[in-house]
Amino acid sequence: MHKSSSLACTLFMQLMWLPLIFHEVIEHLSGMAQAPAMPPGTPNPVLDPVAKAVPLVVV
């Protein structure tokens, strides 16, 4: 009985609460949300200095 009630609560959480929490991500991935246009003249970010500053960790 305990396992089935725990499973029911888990399914309820996944089906009801996660879409409420991640609604922006779901809308973006489904194509429902559009990113706003950037103003003219906005420079593109250059990420090379950031990538060079982060040390590479090999595990």
URLIN-V730179 format. One record per backbone hydrogen bond with DSSP energy under -0.5 kcal/mol. NH is the residue of the N-H (numbers start at 1). CO is the residue of the C=O. If there is no record, write none. Layout:
# URLIN-V730179
nh=NH co=CO
nh=NH co=CO
This chain:
# URLIN-V730179
nh=5 co=1
nh=6 co=2
nh=7 co=3
nh=8 co=4
nh=9 co=5
nh=10 co=6
nh=11 co=7
nh=12 co=8
nh=13 co=9
nh=14 co=10
nh=15 co=11
nh=16 co=12
nh=17 co=12
nh=17 co=13
nh=18 co=13
nh=20 co=16
nh=21 co=17
nh=22 co=18
nh=23 co=20
nh=26 co=22
nh=27 co=23
nh=28 co=24
nh=29 co=25
nh=30 co=26
nh=31 co=27
nh=31 co=28
nh=32 co=27
nh=33 co=27
nh=42 co=39
nh=47 co=45
nh=51 co=47
nh=52 co=48
nh=53 co=49
nh=54 co=50
nh=55 co=53
nh=57 co=55
nh=58 co=56
nh=59 co=57
